Amino acid sequence: MFGQRTQLWWDIPLTETYSILKEIYNIPADDFKKRMAFLTGVLELDSFMSSPVRTLSLGQRMRADIAASMLHNPKVLFLDEPTIGLDIVVKDNIRKAIQEINRTENTTIILTTHDLNDIELLCKRIVLIDKGQIVFDGDMSHIKEIFGQVREISFVLTDPSDIDKLHLKPSRDQEVLQEGNQFTVRFNTGIISVPKMLSNILAAVSVSDIVIKDIDIEEILRRVYRKQVEI
C-alpha cells in the first residue's frame, strides 16, 4: 500500500529505512539485494540513498516510498495519488517506473488518481465511481472505441459574426463551443465525416487558423459521468 502516509523514518537515511523494512517483512538477504538493485535502478534512488528522509524533496520521497512498498515483492500494489503535487519531469519518471514494475514484476497495480494523464498513460482498465456508485468498469480501449467517432475542429474566425452562416446547432451528435473568436465543433463522424465538416466550414466562413483533433480523455470521462452515452 502506498498512500499519503509515508513508510519512511524521518531522521535516518534511506539505506537504514530499507534495512529495517527487510527485517519487518522477513526478506531473505539474497532476495533483498536483488530487489534493492532493481528498485534503485528503476526509481533512480542512487543519488539520495544515504540522505536522511527529512532532506528529500517531495518527488524523491514519493519514489523512495514506492520502493518501500515494493521491497517484499507484493502481488498487488495499491497506489493512492502517486503523482500528486509533483512537477512534470518527476511525474514522468514515476509513471515510467510504475510501468516498468508492472511489466517486469507482473505486479497488479491499483491506482487511485484525479490526474487524467495518469489514467491515459498508465491504466488499461478503469473503474469510475460517482457518489459511491460504479458508473463504468472496463478497459480504456473500450471507452476510446465508443468515442472513436467523435472529433473536434477548432477554428478562429476572421469575423466572429460569421458563425451564423454555418447553421451549427447543438444536438446529441454535435456540440458548438465559443471562446472569443475561436470556435470548436465537436461532432460524431458517424453522422458527418471530417472532410465534409471541414468543407462546410471553409465554404461558409473565412478562418485564420484551424485544428482537427481527437476528443481528449477529460471529455470522455465527463461524458461518462453525465451518462451522455450508454457503455
N, C-alpha and C positions, 0 to 999 in steps of 0.2 A: 504494500500500500504506500503510495506517495501522495501526500497532500500538502496542506499549508502549515502543518506542524512538523518541524524538522526532526530527523532521527540523529542528527549530528550533535556532538558535545561542543559547546560554545568555545571553551578555552583551551582545547587541546588540538594538535594537528590532525589532519585527516587520516594519516597513517595509523595513529593510535586509535582513532574512532573505528576504523575498519578492523583493527586487531581485536577490539572489544566485541564488535559485532560477529566476528569469526567465532569467538567463544560462545556468544549468546545463541547463535544458530548451529553451533557444534559442527562447523565446516572442517573437513579433513584438510591438512596442511597443503597437500598437492592440489586439491580442488580450489582452495583459496588462492593459491599462487596463480593458477590458470585464470580464475575469474577476475582477479585484480589486473592481470596483464590485458585481458580482453576489455574490461570496462575502462581502464586507464586509457587505452588506445582509442576506443570508440567515443568516449566522452571528453577526451583531451584533458586529463586531470594532472598530467606530469608537472606543469609549471607551478601548481599550488598544493601538491600533496603534503608538503612539510609545513604548510601555513596553518595557524590556528583558525578555526572556523569563523571566529568573530572578525577576522581581517578580510574575509572573502566578499566579493561582490555578489549581488543577487543572482546573476547568471551562473557564477561559479558554484554557489550554494545549491542552486537547482540541479546542476549536473552532478555535484557530489551526493545529493540526496537520492537521485535516480540510481547512482552506483550502489548506495547503501541498500536500496530496495531490491537490487538485483543480485546481491552478493551470494545468497543461498539458492540462486537459480530457480525462482518460483515458476510454476507453470502458468499462473495468471498474475498479471500486474495491473493494479488499479492506479491510474494517474489522474489527479484532480487539478485541472488548470495548470499544466506543467510549463506553459509559456507565458503566464500572466505577468505583466509588468516588465517584460524583457525587451531589449532593443532588437531590431530586425536581424542583425548578424547572429546574436545569441539564439534567437528563436529558430533560425535556420539550422544552426548547429545541433540544437536539441532535437529538432524534427528528424534530422538525418540520423542521429544516434538512436532514436526510437525505432525508425525504420530498420536500421541495421540489427538492433536487438531482436526485433520481431522476425526478421529474415534469417539471421544466423542461429538464434537460440530457439526458434519456433515457439516463442512466448506469446500467449494470448494477452493482448493489451486492451484494457477497457479504459477509455479516455472520456472524461467529462470536460467540456470546454465551451466557452462562449466565443472563442476566436474562430471565425469561419474559415480562415486559412488552414488552421489545424485540421478541420473537418475535411476540407477538399484535398489536402496534401497527404493526410495520414490514414483516413478511415475508409475501409472497404464496406463496412456495414454501419449503419447509423440507426439510432433509436431517438425519436423526437418525443419529448414529454411536454404537455401543456396542462398546467393546473392538476398535476398528478395523474393525468391520463395519457397513455401512449397513443399518439396520433399517426406515427409511422414507425415501422420496424422492417428494415430491408437493406439492400446494398445500394451504394452510391450510384452504380451503373443503372439501376432500375429507375431511380429518380431522374437521372440525366436522359435516359431513354424516353421517359414520358415527356420531358420538357425539351427533347431534342429538336422538336419542330418550332420552338419559339426562338425568334431572332429580334435584335434591336437595330434600328437605323437611327443614328443621331445626326442631326444636320443643323447648320447655322444659316438662317435666312438673311438675305441681303435686306429685305423689308419684312419685318415681323408680321405686318398685317396680311401678308400673302398667305398665311396659314389657312385662311378661309377658302382659298382656291383649291385646297387639297380635298376638302369634304371628308376629313378624317373624323369619324365618330367612335367614341369609346364603346366597346362591346365585350362579350366574353372572349372573343378571339383577337381583340385589338385594344391597345391602351395608348393614349397620347399624353405625353408629359411636356411641360414647358418650363424653361428657366432662362428668363431674359430672351435673347434672340435665338437660343438653342432649343430645339425640339427633339423629342425622342419618341419614335413609334415602335412599340413592342407588339409583335403580331405572330400569328400562327401560320407557318409556312405551308401547312396542310390546306389552308384556305386560299392563301395568295403567296406566290413564290417570291423569293428575294429579288430576282431580276425584274419581276412585274411591279413590285412595290417601289423599287428604286427608279424604274422607268416612269411610274406615275408621278413620283415626287419631282424628278428632274424636268418632266414635261410641263408641270404646272407652275413651278416656282424657281426663282433664282437662289442658289445656295453658294456660300463662300467656303464651306467645309462640310465633309460628310464622313461618317464612320459606321461600319457594319460590324456587329459582334454578337457572340452567343449570349444568352441570358446567364447572369452570374449566380453563384451558389447562394448568395444572400437573398436574391429574389426568389429562387426556387424554394428555399426554406420558408420564406414569408408566405408564399402561396400555399404551401402545405399546411402551415398553421392556420391560415384563413380558410382552409378547406375549399380552395378555389378549383381543385381538381380531385378526382377520385383516384386513389392509388391502390 
